[in-house]
Structure formats: structure tokens, C-alpha cells
Amino acid sequence: MKYEYKFVEVALRRGIKTRLGEAFNRCKEIIIEEASNGWRLK
């Protein structure tokens, strides 16, 4: 069985206004977006 891999860059803001958990929430949004296109996180 062959697998196809997709790498997605997660652009994060850095600075004093960056909120705790912002990186996690952005990753979660990307996973949900990609799942709607048929991709699965393993």
C-alpha cells in the first residue's frame, strides 16, 4: 500500500500580543480544513 503525504506550513505570529494556545488552535483549524478535503492526520 502506498501513502501520499502532505505537509502544511503553519504560519504563527510572534510578539507580545500572541495568546497562549494560539498555535494549538491554528493547528486544529488546519486539521479540520484538511479533513474536509479527505485528508486524515495519522
mmCIF entry with sequence, helices, sheets and N, C-alpha, C, O atoms, coordinates in Angstrom:
data_MODEL
# 
_entry.id   MODEL 
# 
_entity.id                         1 
_entity.type                       polymer 
_entity.pdbx_number_of_molecules   1 
# 
_entity_poly.entity_id                      1 
_entity_poly.type                           'polypeptide(L)' 
_entity_poly.nstd_linkage                   no 
_entity_poly.nstd_monomer                   no 
_entity_poly.pdbx_seq_one_letter_code       MKYEYKFVEVALRRGIKTRLGEAFNRCKEIIIEEASNGWRLK 
_entity_poly.pdbx_seq_one_letter_code_can   MKYEYKFVEVALRRGIKTRLGEAFNRCKEIIIEEASNGWRLK 
_entity_poly.pdbx_strand_id                 A 
# 
loop_
_entity_poly_seq.entity_id 
_entity_poly_seq.num 
_entity_poly_seq.mon_id 
_entity_poly_seq.hetero 
1 1  MET n 
1 2  LYS n 
1 3  TYR n 
1 4  GLU n 
1 5  TYR n 
1 6  LYS n 
1 7  PHE n 
1 8  VAL n 
1 9  GLU n 
1 10 VAL n 
1 11 ALA n 
1 12 LEU n 
1 13 ARG n 
1 14 ARG n 
1 15 GLY n 
1 16 ILE n 
1 17 LYS n 
1 18 THR n 
1 19 ARG n 
1 20 LEU n 
1 21 GLY n 
1 22 GLU n 
1 23 ALA n 
1 24 PHE n 
1 25 ASN n 
1 26 ARG n 
1 27 CYS n 
1 28 LYS n 
1 29 GLU n 
1 30 ILE n 
1 31 ILE n 
1 32 ILE n 
1 33 GLU n 
1 34 GLU n 
1 35 ALA n 
1 36 SER n 
1 37 ASN n 
1 38 GLY n 
1 39 TRP n 
1 40 ARG n 
1 41 LEU n 
1 42 LYS n 
# 
_struct_asym.id          A 
_struct_asym.entity_id   1 
# 
_struct_conf.conf_type_id            HELX_P 
_struct_conf.id                      HELX_P1 
_struct_conf.pdbx_PDB_helix_id       AA1 
_struct_conf.beg_label_comp_id       GLU 
_struct_conf.beg_label_asym_id       A 
_struct_conf.beg_label_seq_id        22 
_struct_conf.pdbx_beg_PDB_ins_code   ? 
_struct_conf.end_label_comp_id       ALA 
_struct_conf.end_label_asym_id       A 
_struct_conf.end_label_seq_id        35 
_struct_conf.pdbx_end_PDB_ins_code   ? 
_struct_conf.beg_auth_comp_id        GLU 
_struct_conf.beg_auth_asym_id        A 
_struct_conf.beg_auth_seq_id         22 
_struct_conf.end_auth_comp_id        ALA 
_struct_conf.end_auth_asym_id        A 
_struct_conf.end_auth_seq_id         35 
_struct_conf.pdbx_PDB_helix_class    1 
_struct_conf.details                 ? 
_struct_conf.pdbx_PDB_helix_length   14 
# 
_struct_conf_type.id          HELX_P 
_struct_conf_type.criteria    ? 
_struct_conf_type.reference   ? 
# 
loop_
_atom_site.group_PDB 
_atom_site.id 
_atom_site.type_symbol 
_atom_site.label_atom_id 
_atom_site.label_alt_id 
_atom_site.label_comp_id 
_atom_site.label_asym_id 
_atom_site.label_entity_id 
_atom_site.label_seq_id 
_atom_site.pdbx_PDB_ins_code 
_atom_site.Cartn_x 
_atom_site.Cartn_y 
_atom_site.Cartn_z 
_atom_site.occupancy 
_atom_site.B_iso_or_equiv 
_atom_site.pdbx_formal_charge 
_atom_site.auth_seq_id 
_atom_site.auth_comp_id 
_atom_site.auth_asym_id 
_atom_site.auth_atom_id 
_atom_site.pdbx_PDB_model_num 
ATOM 1   N N  . MET A 1 1  ? 0.845   -1.175 0.000  1.00 0.00 ? 1  MET A N  1 
ATOM 2   C CA . MET A 1 1  ? 0.000   0.000  0.000  1.00 0.00 ? 1  MET A CA 1 
ATOM 3   C C  . MET A 1 1  ? 0.892   1.240  0.000  1.00 0.00 ? 1  MET A C  1 
ATOM 4   O O  . MET A 1 1  ? 1.821   1.345  0.801  1.00 0.00 ? 1  MET A O  1 
ATOM 5   N N  . LYS A 1 2  ? 0.608   2.158  -0.886 1.00 0.00 ? 2  LYS A N  1 
ATOM 6   C CA . LYS A 1 2  ? 1.368   3.399  -0.965 1.00 0.00 ? 2  LYS A CA 1 
ATOM 7   C C  . LYS A 1 2  ? 0.599   4.502  -0.255 1.00 0.00 ? 2  LYS A C  1 
ATOM 8   O O  . LYS A 1 2  ? -0.631  4.540  -0.265 1.00 0.00 ? 2  LYS A O  1 
ATOM 9   N N  . TYR A 1 3  ? 1.350   5.386  0.351  1.00 0.00 ? 3  TYR A N  1 
ATOM 10  C CA . TYR A 1 3  ? 0.752   6.518  1.042  1.00 0.00 ? 3  TYR A CA 1 
ATOM 11  C C  . TYR A 1 3  ? 1.176   7.805  0.367  1.00 0.00 ? 3  TYR A C  1 
ATOM 12  O O  . TYR A 1 3  ? 2.269   7.894  -0.192 1.00 0.00 ? 3  TYR A O  1 
ATOM 13  N N  . GLU A 1 4  ? 0.325   8.783  0.421  1.00 0.00 ? 4  GLU A N  1 
ATOM 14  C CA . GLU A 1 4  ? 0.647   10.111 -0.070 1.00 0.00 ? 4  GLU A CA 1 
ATOM 15  C C  . GLU A 1 4  ? 0.722   11.027 1.145  1.00 0.00 ? 4  GLU A C  1 
ATOM 16  O O  . GLU A 1 4  ? -0.170  11.018 1.994  1.00 0.00 ? 4  GLU A O  1 
ATOM 17  N N  . TYR A 1 5  ? 1.773   11.804 1.224  1.00 0.00 ? 5  TYR A N  1 
ATOM 18  C CA . TYR A 1 5  ? 1.965   12.690 2.363  1.00 0.00 ? 5  TYR A CA 1 
ATOM 19  C C  . TYR A 1 5  ? 1.794   14.132 1.934  1.00 0.00 ? 5  TYR A C  1 
ATOM 20  O O  . TYR A 1 5  ? 2.169   14.517 0.827  1.00 0.00 ? 5  TYR A O  1 
ATOM 21  N N  . LYS A 1 6  ? 1.232   14.913 2.814  1.00 0.00 ? 6  LYS A N  1 
ATOM 22  C CA . LYS A 1 6  ? 1.049   16.334 2.544  1.00 0.00 ? 6  LYS A CA 1 
ATOM 23  C C  . LYS A 1 6  ? 1.584   17.096 3.753  1.00 0.00 ? 6  LYS A C  1 
ATOM 24  O O  . LYS A 1 6  ? 1.247   16.785 4.896  1.00 0.00 ? 6  LYS A O  1 
ATOM 25  N N  . PHE A 1 7  ? 2.405   18.078 3.493  1.00 0.00 ? 7  PHE A N  1 
ATOM 26  C CA . PHE A 1 7  ? 2.954   18.905 4.557  1.00 0.00 ? 7  PHE A CA 1 
ATOM 27  C C  . PHE A 1 7  ? 2.357   20.299 4.439  1.00 0.00 ? 7  PHE A C  1 
ATOM 28  O O  . PHE A 1 7  ? 2.326   20.884 3.356  1.00 0.00 ? 7  PHE A O  1 
ATOM 29  N N  . VAL A 1 8  ? 1.888   20.818 5.550  1.00 0.00 ? 8  VAL A N  1 
ATOM 30  C CA . VAL A 1 8  ? 1.245   22.126 5.566  1.00 0.00 ? 8  VAL A CA 1 
ATOM 31  C C  . VAL A 1 8  ? 2.019   23.021 6.517  1.00 0.00 ? 8  VAL A C  1 
ATOM 32  O O  . VAL A 1 8  ? 2.255   22.666 7.672  1.00 0.00 ? 8  VAL A O  1 
ATOM 33  N N  . GLU A 1 9  ? 2.412   24.185 6.020  1.00 0.00 ? 9  GLU A N  1 
ATOM 34  C CA . GLU A 1 9  ? 3.120   25.135 6.869  1.00 0.00 ? 9  GLU A CA 1 
ATOM 35  C C  . GLU A 1 9  ? 2.107   25.884 7.726  1.00 0.00 ? 9  GLU A C  1 
ATOM 36  O O  . GLU A 1 9  ? 1.083   26.357 7.233  1.00 0.00 ? 9  GLU A O  1 
ATOM 37  N N  . VAL A 1 10 ? 2.407   25.981 9.008  1.00 0.00 ? 10 VAL A N  1 
ATOM 38  C CA . VAL A 1 10 ? 1.541   26.698 9.931  1.00 0.00 ? 10 VAL A CA 1 
ATOM 39  C C  . VAL A 1 10 ? 2.233   28.004 10.282 1.00 0.00 ? 10 VAL A C  1 
ATOM 40  O O  . VAL A 1 10 ? 3.198   28.025 11.047 1.00 0.00 ? 10 VAL A O  1 
ATOM 41  N N  . ALA A 1 11 ? 1.734   29.081 9.718  1.00 0.00 ? 11 ALA A N  1 
ATOM 42  C CA . ALA A 1 11 ? 2.311   30.400 9.987  1.00 0.00 ? 11 ALA A CA 1 
ATOM 43  C C  . ALA A 1 11 ? 1.778   30.903 11.329 1.00 0.00 ? 11 ALA A C  1 
ATOM 44  O O  . ALA A 1 11 ? 0.569   31.002 11.535 1.00 0.00 ? 11 ALA A O  1 
ATOM 45  N N  . LEU A 1 12 ? 2.682   31.211 12.212 1.00 0.00 ? 12 LEU A N  1 
ATOM 46  C CA . LEU A 1 12 ? 2.294   31.688 13.537 1.00 0.00 ? 12 LEU A CA 1 
ATOM 47  C C  . LEU A 1 12 ? 2.835   33.089 13.760 1.00 0.00 ? 12 LEU A C  1 
ATOM 48  O O  . LEU A 1 12 ? 3.921   33.442 13.300 1.00 0.00 ? 12 LEU A O  1 
ATOM 49  N N  . ARG A 1 13 ? 2.060   33.863 14.467 1.00 0.00 ? 13 ARG A N  1 
ATOM 50  C CA . ARG A 1 13 ? 2.505   35.214 14.806 1.00 0.00 ? 13 ARG A CA 1 
ATOM 51  C C  . ARG A 1 13 ? 3.301   35.140 16.098 1.00 0.00 ? 13 ARG A C  1 
ATOM 52  O O  . ARG A 1 13 ? 2.997   34.350 16.992 1.00 0.00 ? 13 ARG A O  1 
ATOM 53  N N  . ARG A 1 14 ? 4.307   35.961 16.175 1.00 0.00 ? 14 ARG A N  1 
ATOM 54  C CA . ARG A 1 14 ? 5.101   36.060 17.400 1.00 0.00 ? 14 ARG A CA 1 
ATOM 55  C C  . ARG A 1 14 ? 5.091   37.507 17.861 1.00 0.00 ? 14 ARG A C  1 
ATOM 56  O O  . ARG A 1 14 ? 5.128   38.437 17.056 1.00 0.00 ? 14 ARG A O  1 
ATOM 57  N N  . GLY A 1 15 ? 5.042   37.667 19.127 1.00 0.00 ? 15 GLY A N  1 
ATOM 58  C CA . GLY A 1 15 ? 5.060   39.010 19.677 1.00 0.00 ? 15 GLY A CA 1 
ATOM 59  C C  . GLY A 1 15 ? 4.372   39.040 21.018 1.00 0.00 ? 15 GLY A C  1 
ATOM 60  O O  . GLY A 1 15 ? 3.933   38.015 21.540 1.00 0.00 ? 15 GLY A O  1 
ATOM 61  N N  . ILE A 1 16 ? 4.288   40.224 21.561 1.00 0.00 ? 16 ILE A N  1 
ATOM 62  C CA . ILE A 1 16 ? 3.725   40.346 22.905 1.00 0.00 ? 16 ILE A CA 1 
ATOM 63  C C  . ILE A 1 16 ? 2.216   40.145 22.922 1.00 0.00 ? 16 ILE A C  1 
ATOM 64  O O  . ILE A 1 16 ? 1.637   39.901 23.981 1.00 0.00 ? 16 ILE A O  1 
ATOM 65  N N  . LYS A 1 17 ? 1.569   40.246 21.756 1.00 0.00 ? 17 LYS A N  1 
ATOM 66  C CA . LYS A 1 17 ? 0.114   40.066 21.705 1.00 0.00 ? 17 LYS A CA 1 
ATOM 67  C C  . LYS A 1 17 ? -0.296  38.641 21.369 1.00 0.00 ? 17 LYS A C  1 
ATOM 68  O O  . LYS A 1 17 ? -1.489  38.368 21.231 1.00 0.00 ? 17 LYS A O  1 
ATOM 69  N N  . THR A 1 18 ? 0.657   37.725 21.232 1.00 0.00 ? 18 THR A N  1 
ATOM 70  C CA . THR A 1 18 ? 0.341   36.336 20.938 1.00 0.00 ? 18 THR A CA 1 
ATOM 71  C C  . THR A 1 18 ? -0.285  35.706 22.179 1.00 0.00 ? 18 THR A C  1 
ATOM 72  O O  . THR A 1 18 ? 0.267   35.775 23.276 1.00 0.00 ? 18 THR A O  1 
ATOM 73  N N  . ARG A 1 19 ? -1.447  35.091 21.982 1.00 0.00 ? 19 ARG A N  1 
ATOM 74  C CA . ARG A 1 19 ? -2.162  34.495 23.110 1.00 0.00 ? 19 ARG A CA 1 
ATOM 75  C C  . ARG A 1 19 ? -1.726  33.060 23.345 1.00 0.00 ? 19 ARG A C  1 
ATOM 76  O O  . ARG A 1 19 ? -1.329  32.360 22.413 1.00 0.00 ? 19 ARG A O  1 
ATOM 77  N N  . LEU A 1 20 ? -1.801  32.636 24.578 1.00 0.00 ? 20 LEU A N  1 
ATOM 78  C CA . LEU A 1 20 ? -1.492  31.264 24.948 1.00 0.00 ? 20 LEU A CA 1 
ATOM 79  C C  . LEU A 1 20 ? -2.485  30.332 24.257 1.00 0.00 ? 20 LEU A C  1 
ATOM 80  O O  . LEU A 1 20 ? -3.693  30.562 24.316 1.00 0.00 ? 20 LEU A O  1 
ATOM 81  N N  . GLY A 1 21 ? -1.988  29.287 23.606 1.00 0.00 ? 21 GLY A N  1 
ATOM 82  C CA . GLY A 1 21 ? -2.850  28.331 22.933 1.00 0.00 ? 21 GLY A CA 1 
ATOM 83  C C  . GLY A 1 21 ? -3.167  28.697 21.496 1.00 0.00 ? 21 GLY A C  1 
ATOM 84  O O  . GLY A 1 21 ? -3.858  27.942 20.812 1.00 0.00 ? 21 GLY A O  1 
ATOM 85  N N  . GLU A 1 22 ? -2.683  29.834 21.021 1.00 0.00 ? 22 GLU A N  1 
ATOM 86  C CA . GLU A 1 22 ? -2.982  30.267 19.656 1.00 0.00 ? 22 GLU A CA 1 
ATOM 87  C C  . GLU A 1 22 ? -2.423  29.285 18.626 1.00 0.00 ? 22 GLU A C  1 
ATOM 88  O O  . GLU A 1 22 ? -3.085  28.994 17.630 1.00 0.00 ? 22 GLU A O  1 
ATOM 89  N N  . ALA A 1 23 ? -1.221  28.776 18.855 1.00 0.00 ? 23 ALA A N  1 
ATOM 90  C CA . ALA A 1 23 ? -0.601  27.819 17.924 1.00 0.00 ? 23 ALA A CA 1 
ATOM 91  C C  . ALA A 1 23 ? -1.430  26.536 17.864 1.00 0.00 ? 23 ALA A C  1 
ATOM 92  O O  . ALA A 1 23 ? -1.666  25.997 16.783 1.00 0.00 ? 23 ALA A O  1 
ATOM 93  N N  . PHE A 1 24 ? -1.866  26.055 19.013 1.00 0.00 ? 24 PHE A N  1 
ATOM 94  C CA . PHE A 1 24 ? -2.693  24.837 19.043 1.00 0.00 ? 24 PHE A CA 1 
ATOM 95  C C  . PHE A 1 24 ? -3.985  25.050 18.276 1.00 0.00 ? 24 PHE A C  1 
ATOM 96  O O  . PHE A 1 24 ? -4.391  24.192 17.491 1.00 0.00 ? 24 PHE A O  1 
ATOM 97  N N  . ASN A 1 25 ? -4.627  26.172 18.493 1.00 0.00 ? 25 ASN A N  1 
ATOM 98  C CA . ASN A 1 25 ? -5.893  26.444 17.817 1.00 0.00 ? 25 ASN A CA 1 
ATOM 99  C C  . ASN A 1 25 ? -5.712  26.552 16.313 1.00 0.00 ? 25 ASN A C  1 
ATOM 100 O O  . ASN A 1 25 ? -6.572  26.097 15.559 1.00 0.00 ? 25 ASN A O  1 
ATOM 101 N N  . ARG A 1 26 ? -4.610  27.146 15.857 1.00 0.00 ? 26 ARG A N  1 
ATOM 102 C CA . ARG A 1 26 ? -4.363  27.247 14.414 1.00 0.00 ? 26 ARG A CA 1 
ATOM 103 C C  . ARG A 1 26 ? -4.130  25.863 13.816 1.00 0.00 ? 26 ARG A C  1 
ATOM 104 O O  . ARG A 1 26 ? -4.620  25.570 12.725 1.00 0.00 ? 26 ARG A O  1 
ATOM 105 N N  . CYS A 1 27 ? -3.388  25.010 14.520 1.00 0.00 ? 27 CYS A N  1 
ATOM 106 C CA . CYS A 1 27 ? -3.166  23.638 14.039 1.00 0.00 ? 27 CYS A CA 1 
ATOM 107 C C  . CYS A 1 27 ? -4.484  22.889 13.953 1.00 0.00 ? 27 CYS A C  1 
ATOM 108 O O  . CYS A 1 27 ? -4.733  22.169 12.987 1.00 0.00 ? 27 CYS A O  1 
ATOM 109 N N  . LYS A 1 28 ? -5.319  23.056 14.950 1.00 0.00 ? 28 LYS A N  1 
ATOM 110 C CA . LYS A 1 28 ? -6.623  22.401 14.969 1.00 0.00 ? 28 LYS A CA 1 
ATOM 111 C C  . LYS A 1 28 ? -7.475  22.848 13.778 1.00 0.00 ? 28 LYS A C  1 
ATOM 112 O O  . LYS A 1 28 ? -8.138  22.022 13.151 1.00 0.00 ? 28 LYS A O  1 
ATOM 113 N N  . GLU A 1 29 ? -7.462  24.141 13.464 1.00 0.00 ? 29 GLU A N  1 
ATOM 114 C CA . GLU A 1 29 ? -8.216  24.654 12.319 1.00 0.00 ? 29 GLU A CA 1 
ATOM 115 C C  . GLU A 1 29 ? -7.725  24.031 11.015 1.00 0.00 ? 29 GLU A C  1 
ATOM 116 O O  . GLU A 1 29 ? -8.527  23.653 10.161 1.00 0.00 ? 29 GLU A O  1 
ATOM 117 N N  . ILE A 1 30 ? -6.408  23.925 10.867 1.00 0.00 ? 30 ILE A N  1 
ATOM 118 C CA . ILE A 1 30 ? -5.843  23.340 9.644  1.00 0.00 ? 30 ILE A CA 1 
ATOM 119 C C  . ILE A 1 30 ? -6.232  21.875 9.522  1.00 0.00 ? 30 ILE A C  1 
ATOM 120 O O  . ILE A 1 30 ? -6.577  21.422 8.431  1.00 0.00 ? 30 ILE A O  1 
ATOM 121 N N  . ILE A 1 31 ? -6.184  21.126 10.614 1.00 0.00 ? 31 ILE A N  1 
ATOM 122 C CA . ILE A 1 31 ? -6.562  19.710 10.584 1.00 0.00 ? 31 ILE A CA 1 
ATOM 123 C C  . ILE A 1 31 ? -8.015  19.564 10.157 1.00 0.00 ? 31 ILE A C  1 
ATOM 124 O O  . ILE A 1 31 ? -8.335  18.690 9.351  1.00 0.00 ? 31 ILE A O  1 
ATOM 125 N N  . ILE A 1 32 ? -8.893  20.398 10.678 1.00 0.00 ? 32 ILE A N  1 
ATOM 126 C CA . ILE A 1 32 ? -10.311 20.348 10.325 1.00 0.00 ? 32 ILE A CA 1 
ATOM 127 C C  . ILE A 1 32 ? -10.507 20.692 8.848  1.00 0.00 ? 32 ILE A C  1 
ATOM 128 O O  . ILE A 1 32 ? -11.280 20.033 8.152  1.00 0.00 ? 32 ILE A O  1 
ATOM 129 N N  . GLU A 1 33 ? -9.805  21.727 8.368  1.00 0.00 ? 33 GLU A N  1 
ATOM 130 C CA . GLU A 1 33 ? -9.898  22.117 6.956  1.00 0.00 ? 33 GLU A CA 1 
ATOM 131 C C  . GLU A 1 33 ? -9.446  20.979 6.037  1.00 0.00 ? 33 GLU A C  1 
ATOM 132 O O  . GLU A 1 33 ? -10.118 20.661 5.056  1.00 0.00 ? 33 GLU A O  1 
ATOM 133 N N  . GLU A 1 34 ? -8.308  20.372 6.362  1.00 0.00 ? 34 GLU A N  1 
ATOM 134 C CA . GLU A 1 34 ? -7.774  19.304 5.515  1.00 0.00 ? 34 GLU A CA 1 
ATOM 135 C C  . GLU A 1 34 ? -8.645  18.051 5.585  1.00 0.00 ? 34 GLU A C  1 
ATOM 136 O O  . GLU A 1 34 ? -8.779  17.343 4.588  1.00 0.00 ? 34 GLU A O  1 
ATOM 137 N N  . ALA A 1 35 ? -9.234  17.769 6.737  1.00 0.00 ? 35 ALA A N  1 
ATOM 138 C CA . ALA A 1 35 ? -10.118 16.614 6.879  1.00 0.00 ? 35 ALA A CA 1 
ATOM 139 C C  . ALA A 1 35 ? -11.340 16.756 5.978  1.00 0.00 ? 35 ALA A C  1 
ATOM 140 O O  . ALA A 1 35 ? -11.848 15.765 5.453  1.00 0.00 ? 35 ALA A O  1 
ATOM 141 N N  . SER A 1 36 ? -11.809 17.984 5.800  1.00 0.00 ? 36 SER A N  1 
ATOM 142 C CA . SER A 1 36 ? -12.969 18.188 4.923  1.00 0.00 ? 36 SER A CA 1 
ATOM 143 C C  . SER A 1 36 ? -12.612 17.928 3.463  1.00 0.00 ? 36 SER A C  1 
ATOM 144 O O  . SER A 1 36 ? -13.499 17.749 2.628  1.00 0.00 ? 36 SER A O  1 
ATOM 145 N N  . ASN A 1 37 ? -11.303 17.905 3.150  1.00 0.00 ? 37 ASN A N  1 
ATOM 146 C CA . ASN A 1 37 ? -10.832 17.589 1.797  1.00 0.00 ? 37 ASN A CA 1 
ATOM 147 C C  . ASN A 1 37 ? -10.407 16.136 1.660  1.00 0.00 ? 37 ASN A C  1 
ATOM 148 O O  . ASN A 1 37 ? -9.838  15.755 0.637  1.00 0.00 ? 37 ASN A O  1 
ATOM 149 N N  . GLY A 1 38 ? -10.674 15.316 2.677  1.00 0.00 ? 38 GLY A N  1 
ATOM 150 C CA . GLY A 1 38 ? -10.388 13.895 2.593  1.00 0.00 ? 38 GLY A CA 1 
ATOM 151 C C  . GLY A 1 38 ? -9.079  13.465 3.216  1.00 0.00 ? 38 GLY A C  1 
ATOM 152 O O  . GLY A 1 38 ? -8.784  12.270 3.233  1.00 0.00 ? 38 GLY A O  1 
ATOM 153 N N  . TRP A 1 39 ? -8.278  14.390 3.731  1.00 0.00 ? 39 TRP A N  1 
ATOM 154 C CA . TRP A 1 39 ? -7.004  14.038 4.367  1.00 0.00 ? 39 TRP A CA 1 
ATOM 155 C C  . TRP A 1 39 ? -7.258  13.610 5.800  1.00 0.00 ? 39 TRP A C  1 
ATOM 156 O O  . TRP A 1 39 ? -8.208  14.065 6.437  1.00 0.00 ? 39 TRP A O  1 
ATOM 157 N N  . ARG A 1 40 ? -6.403  12.736 6.299  1.00 0.00 ? 40 ARG A N  1 
ATOM 158 C CA . ARG A 1 40 ? -6.502  12.265 7.681  1.00 0.00 ? 40 ARG A CA 1 
ATOM 159 C C  . ARG A 1 40 ? -5.146  12.406 8.353  1.00 0.00 ? 40 ARG A C  1 
ATOM 160 O O  . ARG A 1 40 ? -4.110  12.098 7.765  1.00 0.00 ? 40 ARG A O  1 
ATOM 161 N N  . LEU A 1 41 ? -5.169  12.875 9.589  1.00 0.00 ? 41 LEU A N  1 
ATOM 162 C CA . LEU A 1 41 ? -3.946  13.025 10.379 1.00 0.00 ? 41 LEU A CA 1 
ATOM 163 C C  . LEU A 1 41 ? -3.667  11.692 11.065 1.00 0.00 ? 41 LEU A C  1 
ATOM 164 O O  . LEU A 1 41 ? -4.512  11.171 11.793 1.00 0.00 ? 41 LEU A O  1 
ATOM 165 N N  . LYS A 1 42 ? -2.499  11.153 10.833 1.00 0.00 ? 42 LYS A N  1 
ATOM 166 C CA . LYS A 1 42 ? -2.112  9.870  11.460 1.00 0.00 ? 42 LYS A CA 1 
ATOM 167 C C  . LYS A 1 42 ? -0.907  10.065 12.328 1.00 0.00 ? 42 LYS A C  1 
ATOM 168 O O  . LYS A 1 42 ? -0.427  9.111  12.940 1.00 0.00 ? 42 LYS A O  1 
# 
